[in-house]
Amino acid sequence: MSSQFNDAVTVAITGASGVQYGLRLIQCLVAARHQVLVMVSRAAQVVIATETDFKLPAAPAEQEAFLSQQFAAVPGQIRVFGREQWMAPVASGSGAPSRMVVCPCSTGTLSAIATGASNNLIERAADVALKERRQLILVPREAPYSEIHLEHMLKLTRMGTVIIPASPGFYQRPQTVDDMVDFIVARILNQLQIEQSLLPRWGDQLIQPEC
């Protein structure tokens, strides 16, 4: 990692509804001068095209250029890796960042992580986070949860994973969809111990988001 950036964070976007959370998280991490190592599943590319106006290219190198331009990242700040790019730093405990977020996390990815499947780079990166006892945050977006989903979340929680369901609160009186997205992203940033102005801490006065 270049010394011009704060420590790196891995962000994986999978094929659950709610890709806005993952994209906004990347934007905020870039604004906070963190390097972001990104993986986007094939299903997530379909969801991005369905739920947003983003025209995300298919190839990792083109995705990297697109996201860097979209979020005003400096060269090298956003790095994007393909599903079978096994030489990527996230595939090894000696190279992976100490923090990883899967946002949103499909229940298929949840299952694969809970069972150690490691069939693609996202699953392998999460497996590395678990085996190295590093921070892993999963943001599932499903309703309702089946017993299988709940069992996997409990299993992973017992291993130290933090589960943050994509269930925004309303005590801040959101006025837009963006406000609801920011609620979840703020919770993720709090878990990562990264300063944020998207959502005040309980008891603080409401402030305007800056990132």
Secondary structure, 3 states (H helix, E strand, C coil): CCCCCEEEEEEEECCCCCHHHHHHHHHHHHHCCEEEEEEECHHHHHHHHHHCCCCCCCCHHHHHHHHHHHCCCCCCCEEEECCCCCCCHHHCCCCCCCEEEEEEECHHHHHHHHHCCCCCHHHHHHHHHHHCCCEEEEEECCCCCCHHHHHHHHHHHHCCCEECCCCCCCCCCCCCHHHHHHHHHHHHHHHCCCCCCCCCCCCCCCCCCCC
